[in-house]
């Protein structure tokens, strides 16, 4: 389902213009694709952020720009690393019925059988899917899964008409035997012993280097 947003055309460019756009509560964006000239747009920041929270970075937008409608896929979003606001967005023009290749997040749910440890080997898979049918995520349930159970990409329930692009044998989630407390303590002790040995070796090397330097000074 497309998310309707009203966008305006930007006529100023550069860092200063981008800052002014963001100060006005909008996100600088570029719409491109299908051999069309890139359109420099400003999106309402709050509404766009709400769409991303609801649908993720593969959100489909129905943009109203100067009386024209454009269907677009959110291709990339740049977020400020400290202040956490959206700095810029790239949007890809799409057509109804068109298929696109996207990465979908893997989310693990449920509790495995007692004594089992769940490890995630792949966080995303790539699929080709109708642009208006992109799933927000794929859930992998490990509820009561026994030790030795593995979940592969081929086991995912894809939307109708979608194709798995990732290798079907890609291991997504692995259920293994949880290490015992004794094993964890032994591993911790081993790491501690290794660190102490490394520090002692480094100290001996530093001492030897100091002795050599002193001898050189005396000579």
Secondary structure, DSSP 8 states (H G I E B T S, - for coil): --EEEEEEE----SHHHHHHHHHTTEEEEEEEETTEEEEEEEEEHHHHHHHHHHHGGG-EEEEEETTEEEEEEEEEEEE-TTT--EEEEEEEE--TT-EEEEEEEEEEES---TTEEEEES-SEEEEEEETT---SEEEEE-TT--TT-EEEGGGS---TT-EE-S-TT-EEEEEEE---HHHHHHHHHHHHHHHHHHHHHHHHHHHHHHHHHHHHHH-
